[in-house]
């Protein structure tokens, strides 16, 4: 039985990987599927463990929810809460997940999917400084700690996975607090856990979950804050994951660019993606629109009305690299899409 969400509050949206113009949405405690331009949805599963009103410092406020998708799997999270759920959209089966509540109200729930040996694995945060890897189909934990394992003083946050699943990043922070990105190699993590990570050696501040994306299997790029007044500002920093363990990873290229506006603290906000077809970065900003940016920092095109944060009562936009579309839930008309080709034709 279809459900019309025209007058309902849709809490999160993500594109289906396997079909263009098809989306998963979360509303009224349920995961549903909907096509672009429609408000009529097909229910998939009830997910009662997800709290839509925040606890702790967010008591009484709406929780920010996020959806992560990989093939038939969708993971629903309370971004700044403690609950998550993995849904098999082919069967409707739901597996509840949780993380310990230690500064969860300021750290994004860490979730990522990996392909390994023909299986889909889920990387999920279980404590503030611990990730575990689960077999998506069976639920088996592949990273049970045996004996004493060295802890690291690190708060995990948003994860970014390389296209080949061999590496992933945690976009988190450490006390005092100060943000710090850490780099993981999947095979090393499965046996050595957090101590195998490499910290990224760039001066950061109080701005974790910064714009970040992989460009290829080993290269990733971070958008940097403007904090070091004694140095010329370079907004984009490119890194290569090393083939051997290293104590600290330094950028191999710093690029001048100005697509991400800086707030009063010099911080950048938004999303960063990579479009292999055009070989451009896709920068989705909070206030300046969306940009196509070459690896050299040159702006090729801009869509000024696409903001990552909601403005004027409208939901914010996001980007689906696989389908090359910007998307958002637009109330009475359902999913609204803008193709990256529209950005290609826009004036820089």
C-alpha positions as CSV (number, residue, x, y, z in Angstrom):
1,X,0.0,0.0,0.0
2,X,1.5,3.3,-1.0
3,X,1.7,6.3,1.3
4,X,1.4,9.9,0.4
5,X,4.0,12.1,2.1
6,X,2.8,15.3,0.7
7,X,1.9,16.8,4.1
8,X,4.4,14.8,6.2
9,X,7.8,15.7,7.6
10,X,10.4,13.8,5.7
11,X,13.5,13.6,7.9
12,X,16.2,12.2,5.6
13,X,16.7,11.3,1.9
14,X,19.3,9.3,0.0
15,X,19.4,8.1,-3.6
16,X,19.1,4.4,-4.4
17,X,22.4,3.1,-5.9
18,X,20.8,0.6,-8.3
19,X,18.2,2.8,-10.0
20,X,18.4,6.5,-11.1
21,X,15.5,8.7,-10.0
22,X,14.7,6.4,-7.1
23,X,15.2,7.4,-3.5
24,X,14.9,6.1,0.1
25,X,13.3,8.5,2.6
26,X,12.6,8.3,6.3
27,X,9.4,9.7,7.7
28,X,7.1,8.9,10.7
29,X,9.4,6.1,11.9
30,X,9.5,4.3,8.6
31,X,11.9,3.8,5.7
32,X,10.2,4.2,2.4
33,X,11.0,4.3,-1.3
34,X,9.9,7.0,-3.7
35,X,10.5,8.1,-7.3
36,X,11.7,11.6,-8.2
37,X,8.9,14.1,-8.6
38,X,6.4,12.1,-6.6
39,X,5.2,12.2,-3.0
40,X,3.7,8.7,-3.1
41,X,6.0,6.2,-1.4
42,X,6.2,2.5,-0.9
43,X,6.9,1.5,2.7
44,X,9.8,-0.8,3.3
45,X,10.2,-1.2,7.1
46,X,9.2,0.3,10.5
47,X,12.3,1.5,12.4
48,X,11.1,2.1,15.9
49,X,14.5,2.5,17.5
50,X,15.3,5.7,15.7
51,X,14.4,8.7,17.9
52,X,13.1,11.7,16.0
53,X,13.3,14.0,19.1
54,X,16.8,14.5,20.5
55,X,18.0,13.6,24.0
56,X,20.7,15.3,26.1
57,X,21.8,18.7,24.9
58,X,19.2,18.4,22.1
59,X,16.4,17.5,24.5
60,X,13.0,18.4,22.9
61,X,14.5,19.3,19.5
62,X,14.2,17.4,16.3
63,X,17.1,14.9,15.8
64,X,19.1,15.2,12.6
65,X,18.7,11.8,10.8
66,X,20.9,10.5,8.0
67,X,20.7,7.6,5.6
68,X,23.6,5.7,4.1
69,X,23.0,3.3,1.2
70,X,25.0,0.5,-0.5
71,X,23.1,-1.8,-2.9
72,X,20.0,-3.1,-1.1
73,X,21.3,-2.0,2.3
74,X,20.3,1.3,4.0
75,X,21.6,2.4,7.4
76,X,19.5,4.9,9.3
77,X,21.3,6.9,12.0
78,X,20.6,9.6,14.6
79,X,23.5,11.8,13.5
80,X,24.0,13.2,17.0
81,X,22.3,10.4,18.9
82,X,23.1,6.8,19.9
83,X,20.8,4.7,17.7
84,X,21.1,3.3,14.2
85,X,19.5,0.5,12.2
86,X,20.6,-1.5,9.2
87,X,17.7,-2.2,6.8
88,X,17.7,-4.9,4.0
89,X,15.4,-3.1,1.6
90,X,14.9,-6.4,-0.4
91,X,13.4,-8.2,2.6
92,X,12.4,-5.4,5.0
93,X,14.6,-7.0,7.8
94,X,15.9,-4.5,10.3
95,X,18.9,-4.9,12.6
96,X,19.3,-2.4,15.4
97,X,22.7,-0.8,16.2
98,X,23.9,1.5,18.9
99,X,26.9,3.4,20.1
100,X,27.9,4.4,23.7
101,X,26.8,7.9,24.6
102,X,30.0,9.9,25.3
103,X,29.8,13.3,23.5
104,X,27.6,11.7,20.9
105,X,25.7,15.0,20.8
106,X,28.7,16.7,19.0
107,X,30.1,13.7,17.0
108,X,28.4,12.3,13.9
109,X,27.4,8.6,14.1
110,X,30.2,6.9,12.1
111,X,28.9,4.7,9.3
112,X,30.4,3.4,6.1
113,X,30.1,0.4,3.7
114,X,32.9,-1.7,2.3
115,X,33.1,-4.4,-0.4
116,X,35.4,-7.2,0.5
117,X,35.6,-10.7,-1.1
118,X,32.1,-10.5,-2.5
119,X,30.6,-9.5,0.8
120,X,29.1,-6.2,1.9
121,X,30.6,-5.0,5.3
122,X,29.3,-2.3,7.5
123,X,31.7,-0.1,9.5
124,X,29.8,1.2,12.5
125,X,30.8,3.2,15.6
126,X,30.3,1.3,18.8
127,X,32.1,3.7,21.2
128,X,33.4,7.2,21.0
129,X,36.9,5.9,20.0
130,X,35.9,2.5,18.5
131,X,34.7,1.3,15.2
132,X,33.6,-2.2,14.5
133,X,33.2,-4.0,11.2
134,X,30.1,-6.2,10.6
135,X,29.0,-8.6,7.9
136,X,25.9,-6.9,6.6
137,X,24.1,-10.1,5.8
138,X,24.8,-12.2,8.9
139,X,25.4,-9.4,11.4
140,X,28.7,-11.1,12.5
141,X,31.3,-8.8,14.0
142,X,34.6,-9.2,12.3
143,X,36.5,-7.0,14.8
144,X,35.9,-8.6,18.2
145,X,38.9,-7.5,20.3
146,X,40.7,-10.4,21.9
147,X,42.9,-9.5,24.9
148,X,44.2,-6.0,25.5
149,X,44.0,-3.5,22.7
150,X,45.5,-0.1,22.9
151,X,42.8,2.6,23.0
152,X,43.4,5.9,21.1
153,X,42.2,9.3,22.3
154,X,40.1,10.0,19.3
155,X,36.4,10.8,18.7
156,X,35.2,9.2,15.5
157,X,32.8,11.2,13.3
158,X,31.7,11.1,9.6
159,X,33.5,8.4,7.6
160,X,34.6,8.6,3.9
161,X,35.4,5.3,2.0
162,X,37.7,5.0,-1.0
163,X,36.1,3.8,-4.3
164,X,37.8,0.4,-4.0
165,X,37.0,0.0,-0.2
166,X,40.7,-0.4,0.6
167,X,40.9,2.8,2.7
168,X,38.6,5.0,4.8
169,X,38.9,8.2,6.7
170,X,37.4,9.3,10.0
171,X,36.6,13.0,10.0
172,X,36.7,13.4,13.8
173,X,38.5,15.1,16.7
174,X,40.7,14.9,19.8
175,X,40.8,16.8,23.0
176,X,41.3,20.0,23.5
177,X,39.0,19.7,21.3
178,X,40.6,20.1,17.9
179,X,39.5,18.4,14.7
180,X,41.7,15.7,13.2
181,X,41.3,13.4,10.2
182,X,42.7,9.9,10.6
183,X,43.4,7.5,7.7
184,X,42.7,3.8,7.9
185,X,43.6,0.9,5.6
186,X,40.9,-1.7,5.7
187,X,43.0,-4.8,5.9
188,X,45.2,-3.4,8.6
189,X,42.1,-2.2,10.6
190,X,40.5,-5.7,10.5
191,X,43.4,-7.1,12.6
192,X,45.0,-4.0,14.3
193,X,42.0,-1.7,14.8
194,X,42.4,2.0,15.7
195,X,46.1,2.0,16.4
196,X,46.8,1.3,12.7
197,X,45.5,4.7,11.7
198,X,47.6,7.6,10.4
199,X,46.7,11.2,11.5
200,X,46.6,13.8,8.8
201,X,49.2,16.5,9.4
202,X,47.4,19.7,8.6
203,X,46.6,22.5,11.0
204,X,43.0,22.3,12.0
205,X,40.8,23.9,14.5
206,X,37.3,23.4,15.9
207,X,35.7,22.1,12.7
208,X,35.4,18.4,12.3
209,X,33.2,16.8,9.6
210,X,34.8,19.3,7.2
211,X,34.3,18.9,3.4
212,X,36.2,15.9,2.3
213,X,36.2,13.3,-0.6
214,X,38.2,10.6,-2.3
215,X,39.3,11.5,-5.8
216,X,40.5,7.9,-6.6
217,X,41.5,4.8,-4.8
218,X,44.3,6.5,-2.9
219,X,44.0,10.2,-3.3
220,X,41.7,12.4,-1.1
221,X,41.1,16.1,-0.7
222,X,40.2,18.2,2.3
223,X,38.8,21.7,2.4
224,X,40.9,23.7,4.9
225,X,40.0,26.5,7.3
226,X,41.6,30.0,7.1
227,X,43.3,30.1,10.5
228,X,47.1,30.4,10.0
229,X,47.4,34.2,9.3
230,X,51.2,33.9,8.8
231,X,50.8,31.6,5.8
232,X,49.0,32.2,2.4
233,X,45.6,30.5,2.5
234,X,45.1,27.4,0.3
235,X,41.6,26.0,0.6
236,X,42.1,22.5,-0.9
237,X,44.7,20.0,0.3
238,X,45.4,16.8,-1.6
239,X,46.8,13.7,0.1
240,X,47.8,10.2,-1.0
241,X,47.3,7.2,1.3
242,X,50.8,5.8,1.9
243,X,51.6,2.2,0.9
244,X,53.4,1.7,4.2
245,X,52.5,2.8,7.8
246,X,53.5,6.4,8.5
247,X,53.5,8.5,11.6
248,X,51.8,11.5,10.0
249,X,50.4,12.2,6.5
250,X,51.2,15.5,4.9
251,X,49.5,17.0,1.8
252,X,51.4,16.6,-1.4
253,X,49.5,19.5,-3.0
254,X,47.9,22.7,-1.7
255,X,45.6,24.5,-4.1
256,X,44.3,28.1,-4.0
257,X,40.5,28.2,-4.2
258,X,37.7,30.2,-2.7
259,X,34.5,28.3,-3.3
260,X,33.7,27.5,0.3
261,X,32.8,30.7,2.2
262,X,34.5,31.1,5.6
263,X,32.6,32.0,8.7
264,X,33.7,34.4,11.4
265,X,36.1,31.7,12.7
266,X,37.6,31.1,9.3
267,X,35.9,27.7,9.0
268,X,34.5,26.1,5.9
269,X,31.2,24.2,5.8
270,X,29.5,22.0,3.2
271,X,30.0,18.9,1.1
272,X,32.7,17.9,-1.3
273,X,32.3,15.1,-3.9
274,X,34.2,14.0,-7.0
275,X,32.8,13.5,-10.5
276,X,35.0,11.1,-12.5
277,X,33.3,11.8,-15.8
278,X,34.2,15.5,-15.8
279,X,37.2,15.0,-13.5
280,X,36.0,17.8,-11.4
281,X,35.3,18.3,-7.7
282,X,31.7,19.1,-6.8
283,X,31.5,21.6,-4.0
284,X,28.2,22.1,-2.3
285,X,28.4,25.1,0.0
286,X,26.3,26.7,2.7
287,X,25.5,30.1,1.3
288,X,27.3,30.4,-2.1
289,X,25.7,27.6,-4.1
290,X,27.2,24.6,-5.9
291,X,30.5,24.6,-7.9
292,X,32.3,22.5,-10.4
293,X,36.0,22.9,-9.5
294,X,39.0,21.5,-11.3
295,X,41.8,19.8,-9.3
296,X,43.8,23.0,-10.0
297,X,41.2,25.0,-8.2
298,X,39.6,26.6,-11.2
299,X,35.8,27.1,-11.1
300,X,34.3,25.7,-14.3
301,X,30.6,26.4,-13.4
302,X,28.3,27.3,-10.7
303,X,24.6,26.8,-9.6
304,X,24.1,29.7,-7.1
305,X,20.7,28.5,-5.8
306,X,21.8,25.1,-4.6
307,X,22.7,25.3,-0.9
308,X,23.7,22.4,1.4
309,X,21.8,24.1,4.3
310,X,18.1,24.8,4.1
311,X,17.2,28.5,3.3
312,X,13.8,30.2,3.3
313,X,12.0,27.2,4.7
314,X,13.3,24.9,1.9
315,X,15.3,21.7,2.6
316,X,19.0,21.7,1.8
317,X,20.5,20.1,-1.3
318,X,22.9,17.1,-1.5
319,X,24.6,15.4,-4.4
320,X,24.5,11.8,-5.7
321,X,27.9,11.1,-7.5
322,X,26.7,7.8,-9.0
323,X,23.8,9.4,-10.8
324,X,25.4,12.9,-11.2
325,X,22.4,14.7,-9.8
326,X,21.7,17.2,-7.0
327,X,18.6,16.4,-5.0
328,X,16.4,17.4,-2.1
329,X,12.9,16.7,-0.7
330,X,10.7,19.6,-1.8
331,X,7.6,19.3,0.3
332,X,4.4,19.0,-1.8
333,X,6.3,18.0,-5.0
334,X,8.5,15.3,-3.5
335,X,12.1,14.7,-4.7
336,X,13.5,17.6,-6.8
337,X,16.5,16.9,-8.9
338,X,19.1,19.1,-10.8
339,X,21.5,17.3,-13.1
340,X,25.2,18.1,-13.0
341,X,24.8,18.8,-16.8
342,X,22.8,21.9,-15.8
343,X,25.8,23.0,-13.8
344,X,28.0,22.3,-16.8
345,X,26.0,24.8,-18.9
346,X,25.8,27.4,-16.1
347,X,28.0,30.5,-16.2
348,X,31.1,30.2,-14.0
